[in-house]
Amino acid sequence: MNLAQQLQRDQLQRQTRRTFLSEGMAGLGALWLGGQLTQPAYAGGGAIEIDRAQPQVPRRPHFAPRAKSVIYLHMAGAPSQFELFCHKPDLQRLNGRDCPQEFLEGKRFAFIQGTPQLLGSYYPYHQSGESGAWVSDRLPHFERVMDKVCFVHTMRTDQFNHAPAQLLMQTGDQRLGYGSIGSWVTYGLGSENQDLPGFVVLVSGGKFPSAGKSVWGSGFLPSVYQGVQCRSQGDPVLFLSNPDGLSQGLRGRMIQAINRVNRRTHDELGDPETVTRIAQYEMAYRMQMAATDAMDIHRETTATKASYGVEPGAESFANNCLLARRLVERGVRYVQLYDWGWDSHGAAQSEALNGGFAGKCRDIDQPIAALLNDLEQRGLLDETLVVWGGEFGRTPMRENRGGREMRFVGRDHHPHAFTIWMAGGGVKAGTHIGETDPIGYEPITEPIQVRDLHATMLHLLGLDHRKLIYPHQGLNQKLTGVKPSRVVDEILA
């Protein structure tokens, strides 16, 4: 039994009158927090209690899961579905005509003013794979693995600005202070590897998402479940390596000394967060070896590195895809990749659909295909859920700011219908869910809300979104909120 477990076992015995008097209301707050952290993670049958001393230990889900881990590929800035997966011959035929007023009246846009022109795809489409799916010529590697994928064409959001839309997509709410889906998953299930964080974040593209680090925050959930950003060059986590002159043994003795002080603090005050702090120090020590090994892509074969197109020493999307496979292979529960640079407005060649967009497609095409093939070859795809998408879609009409046509054409933000795809654990491969109107403006089948996507992801992991709760501000909070949500059965294999 380690030190943290001993502290947890003895906690009730250390609640003295001195503790109560020294802390007053703060002491009552600590007792309340301790009670909340030991509440069942789920309401209903098979309730699971959170072990404060070992908050990441694996926990039993509600029912048999189809997936054990998640790799979520978020294209920050929102890629255009019309240049990738949304083939609309009628829109192509109507290219350059004024957009009908029925699509503009009463609608809110980020940049469209006046009457814009309809805009067909910049790139040619063709059918590919056994499913005969339509795809543009921007993703030649990805089209070879499209039969492994389930496309969802009627995703819908109610946010049309980047930061709140990213928050909604990743936390279930457009406001700050809510836990990300990776935090909810690790809160509910823990992680298979106690030497690595259960929720790891990797960033490429040179910038953070518009909503910043809040998109992988834990919100009101215990902070131990927030995402840990790792780097693909240097120390995986800042200050992970020992400073010059400090040996591993001395580092271990320092942590033992710190934990003795923490134990004394706990004896005097009984704050349950002290137990969590001790567990985190112990994990940080273990991570020095485990994280360095997991993040070292040089250990991969030359053939594997070539298949992803990795760039040694770079923080690239290709490197991060390979790292994602290495992490789930080692039992990390949730890996989130953010790739910045998909905001396809048309003010400059570097941002336009015929410029920067094509470059971003080249960045992701080969690595994503390699990731799906690599997971499958290693027997991991059946138990790893892979999700790809942005925070909203793009309009079927061109931008038109004050009636001035842009020299380099771009599309405005579009929340009403956009495309994501899913693959792997429990997903029905080679299928297309949802249908939009002839110009791709509105769904003509039932739209799939963000909360429906979250409910489906949790279901694939063996979690009932209605029972995965956390008490906060007098409510049993859920990732899917209070509005009606559904598991999208059409996605399930």
C-alpha positions in Angstrom: 0.0 0.0 0.0 1.5 3.3 -1.1 1.5 6.6 0.9 -1.5 8.1 -0.8 -3.6 5.0 -0.1 -2.6 5.0 3.6 -3.6 8.6 3.8 -7.0 7.9 2.3 -7.6 5.0 4.7 -6.8 7.0 7.7 -8.6 10.2 6.6 -11.7 9.9 8.8 -9.7 9.2 11.9 -7.8 12.5 11.5 -10.9 14.7 11.5 -10.5 16.3 15.0 -12.1 19.3 16.7 -8.8 21.1 16.3 -9.1 20.7 12.5 -12.7 22.0 12.6 -11.8 25.1 14.7 -8.6 25.9 12.7 -10.4 25.9 9.3 -13.9 27.0 10.2 -16.0 27.2 7.1 -13.0 26.3 5.0 -12.9 23.0 6.9 -16.5 22.4 6.1 -15.8 23.2 2.5 -13.0 20.7 2.4 -15.2 18.0 4.0 -17.9 18.8 1.3 -15.3 18.5 -1.5 -14.1 15.2 -0.1 -17.6 13.9 -0.1 -18.2 15.0 -3.7 -15.0 13.3 -4.9 -16.1 10.0 -3.3 -19.6 10.2 -4.8 -20.4 7.6 -7.4 -19.3 8.6 -10.9 -22.6 7.4 -12.2 -26.1 7.4 -11.0 -28.1 4.2 -11.1 -26.9 0.6 -11.0 -23.3 -0.4 -10.9 -22.2 2.9 -9.3 -18.4 3.4 -9.2 -16.6 5.4 -6.6 -13.6 7.7 -7.4 -10.5 6.8 -5.5 -8.9 10.1 -4.5 -5.5 8.5 -3.9 -5.6 6.9 -7.4 -8.0 8.9 -9.5 -6.8 7.5 -12.8 -7.3 3.7 -12.0 -9.4 1.9 -14.6 -13.1 1.8 -13.7 -15.9 -0.4 -14.9 -18.2 1.2 -17.5 -22.0 1.0 -17.5 -22.1 -1.7 -20.1 -19.7 -3.6 -22.4 -17.7 -1.0 -24.4 -17.0 -1.2 -28.1 -14.0 1.1 -27.8 -11.4 1.5 -25.1 -9.7 4.7 -26.1 -10.3 7.8 -28.3 -8.2 9.8 -30.8 -9.9 13.0 -31.6 -8.5 15.0 -34.6 -9.9 18.6 -34.4 -9.2 20.8 -37.3 -9.2 24.2 -35.6 -10.7 26.9 -37.9 -13.3 24.6 -39.5 -12.4 23.0 -42.9 -14.8 23.5 -45.8 -16.9 20.3 -46.4 -17.5 21.5 -50.0 -13.8 21.1 -50.9 -13.5 17.7 -49.3 -16.6 15.4 -48.8 -19.8 17.3 -49.8 -20.3 16.7 -53.5 -23.1 19.0 -54.8 -23.5 19.0 -58.6 -26.4 21.5 -58.4 -24.2 23.9 -56.5 -21.5 23.5 -59.1 -24.0 24.3 -61.8 -25.2 27.4 -60.0 -21.7 28.7 -59.3 -21.5 32.5 -59.6 -25.3 33.1 -59.4 -26.7 35.3 -56.7 -27.7 33.4 -53.5 -31.5 33.3 -53.1 -32.8 35.6 -50.4 -34.5 32.7 -48.6 -31.0 31.5 -47.5 -30.1 34.9 -46.2 -33.1 36.5 -44.5 -33.1 36.2 -40.7 -29.7 34.4 -40.7 -26.6 35.5 -38.9 -23.2 35.4 -40.6 -19.7 36.3 -39.6 -18.7 38.2 -42.8 -21.4 38.0 -45.4 -23.2 41.3 -46.2 -25.5 42.1 -49.1 -26.2 39.4 -51.6 -23.3 37.0 -52.1 -22.8 34.6 -55.0 -23.1 30.8 -54.8 -19.8 29.1 -54.9 -19.2 25.6 -56.2 -16.3 23.4 -55.1 -12.8 24.6 -56.1 -11.7 21.0 -56.7 -13.0 18.1 -58.8 -14.8 15.2 -57.2 -14.7 11.5 -58.0 -16.0 8.3 -56.5 -13.7 5.9 -54.7 -13.6 2.7 -52.7 -16.0 -0.2 -52.5 -18.6 2.2 -51.1 -18.3 4.5 -54.1 -18.1 7.6 -51.8 -17.5 11.0 -53.4 -14.3 12.7 -52.5 -12.3 15.7 -53.8 -8.9 15.3 -55.3 -7.3 17.0 -52.2 -7.0 13.8 -50.2 -5.5 11.1 -52.4 -4.1 9.1 -49.4 -7.2 9.3 -47.3 -9.5 8.1 -50.1 -7.7 4.7 -50.0 -8.9 4.2 -46.4 -12.4 5.8 -46.8 -14.1 2.4 -46.5 -13.0 2.3 -42.9 -14.9 5.5 -42.2 -18.4 6.6 -41.3 -19.3 10.0 -42.6 -21.8 12.2 -40.8 -23.0 15.0 -43.2 -25.7 16.7 -41.0 -23.7 17.8 -38.0 -25.2 21.0 -36.6 -24.2 23.6 -34.0 -25.8 26.9 -32.9 -22.4 28.7 -32.7 -20.9 30.5 -35.7 -17.8 32.1 -34.1 -14.7 30.0 -33.5 -14.1 30.2 -29.8 -17.6 29.4 -28.6 -18.1 26.8 -31.3 -14.9 25.1 -30.3 -15.9 25.1 -26.6 -19.3 23.7 -27.6 -17.8 21.0 -29.7 -15.2 20.0 -27.0 -17.1 20.7 -23.7 -20.8 20.6 -24.6 -21.2 24.2 -23.7 -20.2 27.5 -25.5 -19.3 29.1 -22.2 -16.1 28.8 -20.2 -15.9 26.6 -17.1 -17.2 23.3 -18.4 -15.3 20.1 -18.6 -13.9 18.8 -21.9 -15.1 15.5 -23.3 -11.6 14.0 -22.6 -12.0 15.1 -19.0 -15.4 13.4 -18.7 -14.1 10.2 -20.3 -11.1 9.9 -17.9 -13.3 10.9 -15.0 -15.7 8.1 -15.9 -13.3 5.4 -16.9 -9.8 6.3 -15.6 -6.9 5.1 -17.6 -5.1 1.8 -18.4 -1.6 3.3 -17.8 -0.9 4.8 -14.3 2.5 6.1 -15.5 1.0 8.5 -18.1 -1.8 11.0 -18.0 -5.2 9.6 -19.0 -5.9 12.6 -21.2 -3.1 13.8 -23.5 -3.2 16.8 -25.9 -1.0 17.4 -28.9 -1.0 20.7 -30.9 0.2 21.5 -34.4 -0.2 24.4 -36.8 1.8 26.9 -34.8 -1.0 28.2 -32.7 -3.6 27.1 -30.1 -7.3 26.9 -31.0 -9.2 30.2 -30.7 -10.7 29.1 -27.4 -7.2 28.5 -26.0 -6.4 25.7 -23.5 -10.0 25.8 -22.1 -11.0 23.3 -24.8 -9.0 20.6 -22.9 -9.7 21.9 -19.4 -11.6 20.0 -16.7 -14.0 22.9 -15.8 -15.8 22.0 -12.6 -14.5 18.4 -12.7 -11.5 17.6 -10.5 -8.4 19.1 -12.0 -6.7 15.8 -12.2 -8.8 15.0 -15.2 -7.8 18.0 -17.4 -5.8 17.4 -20.5 -2.0 17.4 -20.2 -0.4 19.1 -23.2 2.7 17.2 -24.5 5.2 18.3 -27.0 6.7 16.3 -29.9 10.1 17.8 -29.4 12.3 18.3 -26.3 10.8 17.2 -23.0 7.3 15.8 -23.6 6.2 17.9 -20.6 8.0 21.1 -19.5 10.6 20.5 -16.7 10.1 16.7 -16.9 13.9 16.1 -17.1 16.1 16.5 -14.0 18.1 19.7 -13.9 21.9 19.4 -14.3 23.5 17.9 -11.3 20.3 16.3 -10.0 20.3 12.5 -10.2 17.2 10.3 -10.5 17.8 9.0 -7.0 18.1 12.4 -5.5 14.9 13.5 -7.3 13.1 10.5 -5.7 14.3 11.5 -2.2 13.1 15.0 -2.8 9.7 13.8 -3.7 9.6 11.6 -0.6 10.5 14.6 1.6 7.9 16.8 -0.1 5.3 14.1 0.5 6.2 13.8 4.2 5.5 17.5 4.5 2.2 17.0 2.6 1.3 14.1 4.9 1.9 16.4 8.0 -0.3 19.0 6.3 -3.0 16.4 5.8 -2.7 15.3 9.4 -3.3 18.8 10.6 -5.9 20.0 8.2 -7.5 17.0 6.6 -7.8 18.6 3.1 -8.5 15.9 0.6 -6.8 17.8 -2.2 -3.5 17.1 -0.3 -4.0 13.4 -1.1 -4.4 14.2 -4.8 -1.3 16.4 -4.6 0.7 13.4 -3.3 -0.6 11.1 -6.0 0.4 13.7 -8.6 3.9 14.0 -7.3 4.3 10.2 -7.5 2.9 10.1 -11.0 5.2 12.9 -12.2 8.2 10.8 -10.9 6.9 7.8 -12.8 6.3 9.8 -15.9 10.0 10.7 -16.2 10.6 7.3 -17.7 7.2 6.4 -19.2 6.5 9.7 -21.0 10.0 10.0 -22.5 9.6 6.5 -23.9 6.1 7.0 -25.3 7.0 10.3 -27.0 10.2 9.0 -28.7 9.2 8.4 -32.3 12.8 7.7 -33.2 12.2 4.2 -31.9 9.8 3.5 -34.7 10.9 1.7 -37.8 12.0 3.6 -40.9 9.0 2.2 -42.8 6.5 3.4 -40.1 8.0 6.9 -40.0 7.9 7.1 -43.8 4.3 6.0 -43.9 3.2 8.9 -41.7 5.6 11.4 -43.3 7.1 12.4 -39.9 9.4 15.4 -39.6 12.1 14.7 -36.9 12.2 17.4 -34.3 9.1 19.2 -35.6 5.7 19.8 -33.9 3.9 18.6 -37.0 0.5 17.0 -37.4 2.2 13.9 -38.9 4.4 13.5 -35.8 1.4 13.9 -33.5 -0.6 11.2 -35.4 2.2 8.8 -34.8 2.5 9.8 -31.2 -1.3 9.3 -30.8 -0.9 5.7 -31.9 2.0 5.2 -29.5 0.0 6.7 -26.6 -3.2 4.6 -27.1 -0.9 1.6 -27.6 0.3 2.2 -24.0 -3.1 2.5 -22.5 -3.7 6.3 -22.6 -7.5 6.7 -22.6 -8.0 9.9 -24.6 -5.7 11.6 -27.1 -6.7 15.0 -28.5 -5.0 16.5 -31.6 -5.6 20.1 -32.5 -4.3 21.3 -35.9 -4.6 25.1 -36.3 -4.9 26.9 -39.7 -8.2 25.8 -41.2 -10.0 29.2 -41.2 -10.5 29.5 -45.0 -11.4 33.2 -45.5 -10.3 34.8 -48.8 -8.4 38.0 -48.0 -5.1 36.6 -49.0 -3.6 33.8 -51.0 -2.3 32.0 -47.9 -5.8 31.8 -46.5 -7.9 31.1 -49.6 -9.5 27.9 -50.7 -7.1 27.8 -53.6 -4.0 28.5 -51.4 -3.6 27.7 -47.8 -6.4 25.2 -47.7 -4.7 23.0 -50.2 -1.5 23.1 -48.1 -3.5 22.1 -45.0 -4.9 19.1 -46.9 -1.4 18.0 -47.8 -0.4 18.3 -44.1 -3.1 15.9 -42.9 -3.8 13.5 -45.8 -0.9 11.1 -45.5 -0.7 11.0 -41.7 -4.4 10.3 -41.2 -4.4 7.4 -43.7 -1.2 6.0 -42.0 -2.9 6.3 -38.6 -5.9 4.3 -39.6 -3.8 1.7 -41.4 -1.3 1.5 -38.5 -4.0 1.1 -35.9 -5.6 -1.7 -37.9 -2.4 -3.6 -38.6 -1.7 -3.6 -34.8 -5.1 -4.8 -33.9 -5.9 -1.4 -32.2 -8.5 0.0 -34.6 -11.4 -2.1 -33.3 -10.8 -0.8 -29.8 -9.9 2.8 -30.7 -12.5 5.4 -31.7 -11.1 8.0 -34.2 -13.0 11.2 -34.7 -12.2 14.0 -37.3 -13.9 17.3 -37.7 -13.9 21.1 -37.1 -16.1 23.3 -35.0 -18.6 24.2 -37.8 -18.9 24.1 -41.6 -18.6 26.5 -44.4 -21.3 28.3 -46.5 -22.2 27.3 -50.0 -21.9 31.0 -50.9 -18.7 33.1 -51.1 -17.8 35.8 -48.6 -19.1 39.2 -49.5 -18.0 42.0 -47.1 -20.0 45.1 -47.8 -20.7 44.0 -51.3 -17.0 43.9 -52.3 -16.0 40.7 -53.9 -12.9 39.2 -52.5 -10.0 38.6 -55.0 -9.2 35.3 -53.4 -12.4 33.5 -52.7 -13.3 32.1 -49.2 -16.4 30.8 -47.5 -18.1 32.1 -44.3 -18.8 30.2 -41.1 -21.8 27.8 -41.4 -23.3 26.2 -38.3 -26.4 24.6 -40.0 -24.8 21.5 -41.7 -21.3 20.2 -41.8 -19.4 17.0 -42.2 -17.3 15.0 -39.7 -16.2 11.4 -39.8 -15.6 8.6 -37.3 -13.8 5.3 -37.6 -12.7 2.4 -35.4 -14.2 1.0 -32.2 -17.9 0.2 -32.8 -18.4 2.5 -35.8 -20.2 1.2 -39.0 -17.5 1.6 -41.6 -18.2 2.6 -45.2 -21.4 4.4 -44.5 -22.8 7.9 -44.8 -25.2 9.4 -42.2 -27.5 12.3 -43.1 -28.4 14.2 -46.2 -28.4 17.9 -47.0 -30.3 19.9 -49.6 -29.0 20.3 -53.2 -26.7 23.1 -52.3 -25.6 21.8 -48.9 -27.2 24.6 -46.8 -29.6 22.7 -44.6 -30.2 19.1 -43.5 -33.2 17.3 -45.1 -32.8 14.4 -42.7 -32.7 14.8 -39.0 -29.7 16.9 -38.0 -27.2 15.5 -35.5 -26.5 18.0 -32.6 -23.2 18.2 -30.8 -24.8 16.7 -27.7 -25.9 13.7 -29.9 -22.3 13.2 -31.0 -21.1 13.3 -27.4 -23.8 10.8 -26.3 -22.7 8.5 -29.1 -19.0 8.7 -28.3 -19.7 7.9 -24.6 -22.0 5.0 -25.7 -19.2 3.5 -27.7 -17.0 3.7 -24.6 -19.6 1.9 -22.6 -21.0 5.0 -20.8 -24.6 6.1 -20.6 -24.6 9.9 -21.0 -27.6 10.2 -18.8 -25.8 8.5 -15.9 -22.3 10.0 -16.2 -22.8 12.9 -13.7 -20.9 15.2 -11.5 -22.6 17.3 -8.7 -21.9 21.0 -9.2 -23.9 24.1 -8.1 -26.7 22.0 -6.9 -27.2 20.0 -10.1 -26.1 16.7 -11.4 -24.1 18.0 -14.3 -23.7 16.0 -17.6 -21.6 16.4 -20.6 -24.7 16.4 -22.8 -26.5 19.0 -20.7 -30.2 19.2 -20.0 -31.6 19.2 -23.6 -32.8 15.9 -25.1 -29.9 13.9 -26.5 -29.7 10.7 -28.4 -27.2 8.0 -29.3 -27.1 8.0 -33.1 -27.8 4.3 -33.7 -27.0 4.7 -37.5 -23.4 5.2 -36.6 -23.1 2.0 -34.6 -21.8 -1.2 -36.2 
